[in-house]
Amino acid sequence: MAATAASGSAAPAVRWELTGACYCRASGELRCRAELTERDCTRRCRDELCDDWFWLERRPCWNWGYGG
């Protein structure tokens, strides 16, 4: 019974935040940071003085090339 009471409604609610790719363009160069929330992306890009930025939820960074 103690286990049931301990795991009842007193447990904190878990809030999920999506992560994704954060792209920042500064001085004509496009850079990406992976696994950031949209809020973290916005904060990081403002701190790094990016000219513009965008965030893609649940996406990895893409290098726009095919290797070779």
C-alpha positions in Angstrom: 0.0 0.0 0.0 2.9 2.4 0.7 4.1 2.0 -2.8 0.8 2.9 -4.3 0.5 6.0 -2.1 4.1 7.1 -3.0 3.4 6.9 -6.7 0.1 8.6 -6.6 -0.8 12.1 -7.7 2.0 13.7 -5.7 4.5 12.8 -8.5 5.5 15.9 -10.6 4.2 16.1 -14.1 6.9 15.5 -16.8 6.8 18.1 -19.6 8.4 17.1 -22.9 10.2 19.6 -25.0 11.0 18.7 -28.6 14.6 19.1 -29.7 15.9 19.7 -33.2 18.4 21.4 -35.5 19.2 25.0 -34.9 20.6 26.9 -37.9 22.4 30.2 -37.5 23.6 32.4 -40.4 26.3 34.9 -39.5 28.8 36.6 -41.8 27.4 34.6 -44.7 28.1 31.3 -43.1 25.4 28.8 -42.1 26.1 26.8 -38.9 24.0 24.2 -37.2 23.8 23.0 -33.6 21.9 19.7 -33.0 19.6 18.6 -30.1 18.4 22.1 -29.0 14.9 23.1 -28.0 13.4 26.0 -29.9 13.9 28.2 -26.8 17.6 27.3 -26.5 18.1 27.9 -30.2 16.6 31.4 -30.0 18.7 32.2 -27.0 21.9 30.9 -28.5 21.4 32.7 -31.8 20.7 36.0 -30.1 23.8 35.6 -28.0 25.9 34.8 -31.0 24.5 37.8 -32.9 23.2 35.7 -35.8 21.9 37.6 -38.8 19.0 35.2 -39.0 18.2 31.7 -37.7 15.6 28.9 -37.9 14.9 25.8 -35.9 13.6 22.5 -37.3 11.9 20.2 -34.8 13.0 16.6 -34.5 15.6 17.0 -37.3 19.3 16.4 -37.2 21.7 18.9 -38.7 22.2 18.5 -42.4 25.5 19.5 -44.1 23.8 20.0 -47.5 26.4 17.9 -49.2 26.7 14.3 -50.3 30.3 13.7 -49.4 32.6 12.0 -51.8 
